[in-house]
């Protein structure tokens, strides 16, 4: 009897790279994707999105990103690249197939992948559905009473409908700051509501991408990371405390605790310093047209964009397998396996300072080699 295939869940960058590596190692692979195209999660993000990592450190194994896409690859170009990657690596994912749960198959020798199109038997399973999979929608008291336009950043595409309006952007990550800058282009009055002081770094310094420093820092012992990253922030980014964005005292510890990567400055520092983006405290509740803030003040925006982040969305699929931490992030990654779930792997589902796409390529290669050796 032939061995069941390896099932890869997800046809984004991580799923495609891992499937290609597995096939190179001689494994039969079946890729399942809930959307109707590869790279759907990237295609669904806001129009102005560009990679925060440099092009030459963002390509997947075997197919570099073409130079014509420039240093910082745009969303649509990345989506096209992923489609090209699938074609060049002869990958044909089964589209429109949603995985609902992963279970052990009988005697624990394999896996049963349950989908909305029937169950699939697998020798091993690789989950590659992404770190930012399911929008974390705001649960502020009274949020349902807001009388203006309120949407999650996952539902924001472009700024034209916000022209001339007062817009409150809630969040302190890259999506929040980039959407705030996007809104300025159409004359919106932009306020940024921040709960946790973010770590802000230059996207590049004297032409050297910050990602390069992130790669180098992977070799630094953890006990030195907070003082080192705090020093880098202090010498490269001006103090914004008087504008409502104080420096974090423990930027690396905050990253490890929350999984929130640093903000790559593409103009937000200047916008805050010049007052074009006003920073206010955290949003705590909503009462009709009024948004209440943590310092007791309030505002009445015409619209709210909640850049409140994402979850992995893995609890319904794998939460019962004891392989997720309290944030729903896998406790093992790449070729590593949890003792309670051998044969189950996770690729591309963690935050990285050294660049997610680069780390996806490395993880995919490790999984391909490991499964070729283990069978």
NORWONOR-V690818 format. One line per field, one symbol per residue. ss: DSSP state (h for helix, s for strand, l for the rest). psi: psi as a letter, one per 40 degrees, with the letter a starting at -180 (. if undefined). A space follows every 10 residues. Layout:
# NORWONOR-V690818
ss=???
psi=???
This chain:
# NORWONOR-V690818
ss=lllllssssl llhhhhhhhh hhhhllllss sslllllllh hhhlllllls llllhhhlls llslllhhhl lllshhhhhh hhhhhhhhll lllsllllss ssssslllls sssssllsss sslsssslll lllsslllll slhhhlllss sshhhllllh hhlllsssss lllhhhhhhh hhhhllllss ssslllllls sslssllssh hhhhhhhlll lhhhhhhhhh hhhhhhllls hhhlslllll hhhhhhhhll llsssllhhh hhhlllssss llssssslls sssllllssl llssssllls slllhhhhhh hllsllllls llllllllll lllsssllll lllllhhhhh hhhhhhhhhh hhhhl
psi=hiiiihhhhh fadddddddd ddddeeihhh hhhdieiifd dddeiidehi ieiideeeii hegihideei dhhidddddd ddddddddef hgihifhhhd ihiihbfeea ihhhiefiih hidihhhfei dgdhhgiifi hedeeheahh iiddehdied eeheihhhhh ifaddddddd dddddeeihh hhhhdhhihh iidihfehid ddddddedeh ideedddddd ddddedhihe deeegiihdg dddddddeeh iihhheeddd dddeedhhhi aihdiigbeh hhideeiiig idihhggeai idfedddede efeiadeehi eiibeiihde ghehihhffi ihdehddddd dddddddddd dddd.
